[in-house]
Amino acid sequence: MIVEKSNIQSEALETVVIRFVGDSGDGMQLTGTQFTDTSAMFGNDIATFPNYPSEIRAPQGSLFGVSGFQVHIGSVEVSTPGDNLDLLVAMNPASLKTNLYALKPGHTIIVDTDAFNRKNLEKAQYKSNPLEDDTLNNYRVVKVDMTSLTREALKDIEGLDNKTITRSKNMFALGMVYWMYGRTTEYTIDFFKKKFRKEPLLIDVNTKVLKAGYNFAETLEFIPNAYSVSPAKMASGTYRVIMGNTATAWGFLAAAEKSGLELFLGSYPITPATDILHELVKHKHFGVKAFQAEDEIAGISSAIGAAFAGDLAITTTSGPGLALKGEALGLAIMMELPLVVVNVQRGGPSTGLPTKTEQSDLFQALYGRNGESPAIVIAASTPSNCFDFAFQAAKLALEHMTPVILLTDGYIANGSAPWRIQSVEELPEIKNNKVKEGADNWSPYIRNEKTLARNWAIPGTIGLEHRIGGLEKDSITGNVSQAPENHEIMTKIRAEKVKRVQDDIPEIKTEFATSGDLLVVGWGGTYGSLHSAVKQMNLVGYKNIGLAHFNYINPLPKNTGDLLTKFKKIVVCELNNGQFVNMLRMNFTGIEFLQYNKIQGLPFGNSELMEVFKKLIK
Amino acid sequence: METAVENKYTYKDFESDQEVRWCPGCDDYVILRSMQKALPEMGVKKEDVVFVSGIGCSSRFPYYIDTYGMHTIHGRAPAIASGVKLANPSLSVWVATGDGDAMAIGGNHFIHVLRRNIDLNIILFNNEIYGLTKGQFSPTSMVGQKTKSSPYGNTQPPFNPGELALGAGARFYGRISGNSPKDISQMLIDAHHFKGTSLIEVLQNCVIFNDGCYSNVTNKDVKEDKLIFLEHGKPMIFGKNRDKGLVLSNLKLEVVTIGENGITEDNILIHDAKEKDPTMHQMLVRLEYPLATGIIRSYNDLTLEEREAEVTKQVKANSKFKKIDDLFFSGETYKVE
C-alpha cells in the first residue's frame, strides 16, 4: 500500500541522534558524512562521532570489525554527538550486537535482513536470530531486505558485478533515512557526480540505489511517522561543515597568511593526526611546504630547521609520536625557536587504542622532556575551534619565541561541526620577533622586555651571523656557557617567558553560574559533553552548577585561582586517570578538587555526567 | 641566491670569536681550517651559509665558523639541515657529523637525506671511535678493536660509509685523508658546487682514543703507495713512481704495474665519477688496496627542491585559489541569516 507523505503525521523534534553501523567495508563513514552534510545544508546544528576499528579491513562480519558513524542534528544548539540513539541503522548482526545498548527503548532500528544469515549470526556470536527471538522486543524494528532491494533497483544496468551491487546498499539505507527526516537527495547526488566524475556508471548506480531507498521508505507501511528537525538558530554568517583535523590545518594556513610567513610542516603519518598532513600537502599553491619525513624525530627536526630559517614551522603527531619528539622539542625550547607541535591524542600508553579518544597526554605535554623545559600548552575543545587554537598556537609561538603544544584528540579531530567561516581579514594580527639587517649591538639573546621573547635573526640576514644550540648559553651573548649562576638565570628566564604568556591570553569565564554549589571543570575535547550536561542540569532546575572549561593549560589563565574559590565543590572531569586535576592540586593547594574520570576510549555520556553531578550536589 | 661576492673574503672572515677546544693534534683542526680557507673560494656570501651539527667532537664545528649555525642533538643534523634547506633553498647548508652521529644514532636520517638528494653538504669525520664519550667502539670500528666498551675486542662488523652511502643512493661521495688540507679544501669547494646531497668522508685521526687508525695508509711515507686519488676522466694510476694502476679482471678491480706483462697506460681504467650506474663506484669504495680517495661519485640528478619546485609550479598554475579565503569559502557553504 502506498502512503502519501502528506498523510503522515510529522513529529517535530528538537534533536535527533542517529548511528549508522556496519562492517568496515560497508561504507558507514561515507553514509554518515553524507547525512551530516545534507543536514548542515538544511540549517541544522550538528555534531558527529565516527568510531571505527584500527584494522583497515577487519574480518568480514566480526564483532571487532564494526565501523560506525554517529550524528546528532538539532534545531537547537548541539554540542555533542549525543549518547542515546533515536535511530540505529545496522547493516549486519555484529553491528546490531555491539550497538544496541545505545538505542533508547521504544526507538527505531533499521536492519538489512539479508545480512542476518547463519554465517554472520555465528560471527556475531548470536545463538539465535535476534530478528526472530525476543531480543528486540523493546524496539521498533524496520526489517528491510536491503541487499535484495538494491539488486532489484539495479537490475536494468547490465554487467554489474556482485561486489558493486552489495557495496552500494549503504546508499539504500541513506535514502530511507533521508526520507524519514524530510531531507532531499540532491546534495548527495551532486556529490556522486563529483566523486565518480571518471566512472559515470557509479553515478548511475549510487543515484538509483539512493532514490530506491528514499522511495521505498515513502511507500513503506510500517514507518509509522516521519520526523522533522527544523533548522537551528545560529549566529549569522557563512558556514560550512568542518572536521577538527581540517580546521586545525586551516588555522595554520590562516596564521601563515596573517603573519606573512611561509608554512612548513614536518610530519610522519600517525593515526589520528595524519589528516592534518593530508590536508596541508594539498595546498602547495599557497606555498605550503609539507615534508613527509622518515620518522617522527625527523618530522620535528626538519620543522626546527625551518623555524631557524624563518618559516612558520609546525609538526603534527599523536601520543607515541610526541614521545619520540621529546628530545627535539627540548632543543627547540633551549634554542628558543617558534614551533608548534600538534598532538591529536589517542588512547595510550604505547600503541594503546589508536583510533579511540583519550586525554592522557597532558602530563607528557607538560613534563615529558629532560631538564626544566617549559612549553606553552593549549587545547582545542570543539571540531570548529581547532581552527582558532591552531591559529592561536602559531601566534603565541611567533610572538613569544618558544614552542607551543596544541592538544586536540581523536574525538574532536574526526568529529565535524558547523564552522562560521572566518575570513583572514577578521583574524587578529600576528607579530614576530625577526630582526633586520645591521641591527646595532646585536645578540641573539636580546629580549623583548615585555614578553622576554628573544631576537629571531634568520640566515640570509647580513651581519647577524650567530650560532645557537642545545648547550646552555650565556644569558647576554648567547655563547656556550657552563657558568653555574648563568644556568639558573637562563632556566628562570625560560620559565618566566612561558608564564608571561598569561598577559596575552583571555581570562577564563564560567558558564551557567559564577558561584554556587558545584563547579564542573574540564579541558580540551570534552567541552561538548560537559557543556551539554551542565546545561541540561540547569534546565531541570539545578541552577547552582557552573562550568569552567580550560583551553589554556600552561600557563593557566590569570584568574583561575579566584574562580575556583567561588564554588562549594569542584569536580574535574577528564578522559584519563586524573591529570589536570593533579596539576590543579599542585598549583592551588588548599582547594579541594574532586574528580570524575573515564578511560574507555569513549567520550563522556550526557546522562552519565548528570548522575555524577546530581550525586555531588546532594 | 648564491651570487659571486665582490669583496673577497679571507679565511679570517670565517673565524668566530670562540676558542677552539679540540684536543691538541686532532685532525678536526685541519678540517676546520680547510673549510675556512675553502669558503672564500666558493663565491657565497657568509650570511647565506648555515652549518648544522649533531653531537660529538666533530659537532662543535659550527661554533668555530662565523656564519649561521646550529649545534643540535645526537644524530638529527641531516633532518634539521633538510628543514633549513627546504625552508630557504637559496642557502648553502652544511652538516658536520661523526661516524657515531651519522651512522649509529642518526643512521636513519643519514640514509634518507642521501636518498632524497636535497642540495646540502655533509662532512663525515670518520675516526672509527667515539671520542666525546671517551673511547667506545663506533659503527666503523674494526672487528677485534679493543675499546672501552669492547675490552676483549669488538665483535660488531663495521659499515663502510661509502658503501652505505652509495647503497642509499648518494649522488656525490668523496673520501679524503685527514692530513691533506689542500685536497680537503678543494673537495669542499667541489661539494658546494655540486647540486644535490654531497657526502665527504674524512679519514680523521683521533690522537687520544684511536691514534694512528689510518697511519698505515695515510702516513706520508706510505700514502702514495697505499692510496689512490681518483679524478674524473683520468686513469686510475697511483704509486710513488706512478706506475701502478687498476684494471678490471673477472669482475674485480686488480692492481697492475705499468710496463710489466705488456701493460701500458692505455690498459688502465679511466675514472668516470659522473656515471649513473654506481657499480664501479661501489667496487672502488670497497677496495682495500689501494684505498680509493678523491671524488668517487658525482652523478648529476634532480634535487628534491627542484622536484618540489616543479610540482608546486604546476599546482599553482592549475589552482583556483589565490588566497586562503578562496579556499575557506569554496565548495559547500551555506548562509545563516
Interface residues (C-beta under 8 A of the other chain):
Chain A: D37 A40 M41 G43 Y187 M234 A235 S236 G237 T238 Y239 R240 V241 W250 L253 A254 E257 E262 F264 G266 H283 K284 H285 F286 G287 K289 F291 A293 E294 D295 I297 A298 S301 S302 A303 I304 G305 A306 A307 F308 A309 G310 D311 A313 E327 A328 L331 M335 R420 I421 Q422 S423 V424 E425 I458 P459 G460 T461 I462 G463 L464 E465 H466 R467 I468 G469 G470 L471 N479 V480
Chain B: S16 D17 Q18 K45 K46 E47 D48 V49 V50 F51 V52 I55 P62 Y63 D66 T67 Y68 G69 M70 H71 T72 I73 R76 A79 I80 A81 S82 G83 V84 K85 L86 A87 N88 S90 L91 N108 H109 H112 E308 V311 T312 V315 K316 S319 F321 K323 I324 D325 L327 F328 F329 G331 E332 T333 Y334 K335 V336 E337
